[in-house]
Amino acid sequence: MDKKERKLRRKKSIRKKISGTAERPRMCISKSLRGLTVQIVDDFKGETLCGLSTQSKIIAGKIKSPTKKNMTAAAVLGEEVAKLAEIKGIKKVVLDRSGYLYHGVVKAFADSARKSGMEF
């Protein structure tokens, strides 16, 4: 198996086990070549409750580095997502790492969101 197939297998395995409810929505992180994106999703209703990206103007102004996909960008994204979720009344979530291993930017994002008040 190559790298893409292994990631896809991990992603499917994770999604079988977790789903977002109204009490604990699913917080899904995705990485691209340009940055990170996070959405908080209620799977029963099938709607996105809120979402942010490192490309959005709120966060892009707070990131000092030219790249939007590093550890500091992930930490800033975690803080801002926690603030936005608190405004929407969301305190507890289920983390969906989308097949990415729990280290690097995913871990930095999760630790920052926990420090800002989110519960996984």
N, C-alpha and C positions, 0 to 999 in steps of 0.2 A: 504494500500500500504506500502511496506517496503522501506527502504532507497534507494536501487538501482532503484526501479521503479520510485520513485519521481525524482531522478537525471536524469533518462532517459527521463521522461516527460518534465522536464525543458530543457534538451538538444535539444529535438525535437522542442519545442516551440521557442527556440532561433534561431535555424538553419532555421526555416521557414521564419524568418524576415530578416536575414542578409545573404549576400553573398559577396565575394570578387570580385572586378573588377580590371582592369589594373591600374586605377587611385587610387583606395582605396582597396588594397588587404585585405584579412581576416587574422588576427593574432590569431591563435588558440593555446590555452594553454591546456596542459594535465598533470595530476599528476599520478604518480605511487608510488609504495612502496619505490623505490630507489631515485626518484628525480622528477624534473619538465622538461617538454619538450615544446618548442615553435616552431611553424612553421608559416611562412607567405606564404599564398596560394592565387593564382589567380584562382578563380573558373570557369571563362569562358574558360580559356585555359586548366584547369585541371592540373596545375603544381605547385609544391612547389618552391617558389622563393628563400627562405633561411630558415634555421632552426638551433636551438641550443638546447642543453640540459645541465643540471647541471652535467652530467656525462662526458661531453666533456673535453678535456685536457685544453682548453683555460680557462674555468671557474673553473674547479676543483682545479687548482692551486691558484686561488684567494679566494676560500672559506676556512676559517680556521676551521670550525666545522666539526666533523666527519660525521654528517648527511647532505645530499644534498637536503633536502626537507623543510628547515626552512625559516624564514623570511629574514635572511641575504643572503641566497643562492638565493632566489627569487629576491632580490634587485640587486644582482650582475648580474643575468641572464637578468633582464630588461635593465640594462646599456649596456651589451654586445650585446643584440639583437638590441637595438637602434643604436649602432655603426655599426653593420653589415648591417642593413637596410639602413643606410645613405650611406654606401659604394655602395650598390646596387641601390641607387637613390630613395629609398622609404621613404617618409616623413609622409604620411597620411595613416592610416589603420583603419579597423573595428575590434574591439576586440570581439572575440568569446571565452567566458569563459567556454564553453562546459558543461553547466549545473551546474558548481560549483558556490556556492554563492560568492558574491563579498565582501569577507573579508579574513583576514589572508594572506596566501601566494599569492593569486590571486590579492588582493589589493596592497600588497607590490610590486609585479611585475609590475602592471600597473602604480603605482605612480613613480616607478623608471624609467620606460620607458618614461613617460611623462617628467620627469625632464631632461632626456637625449635628448629630442628633438622630440619625436614621438607625433603625433596628432591623437586622437581617435575621 
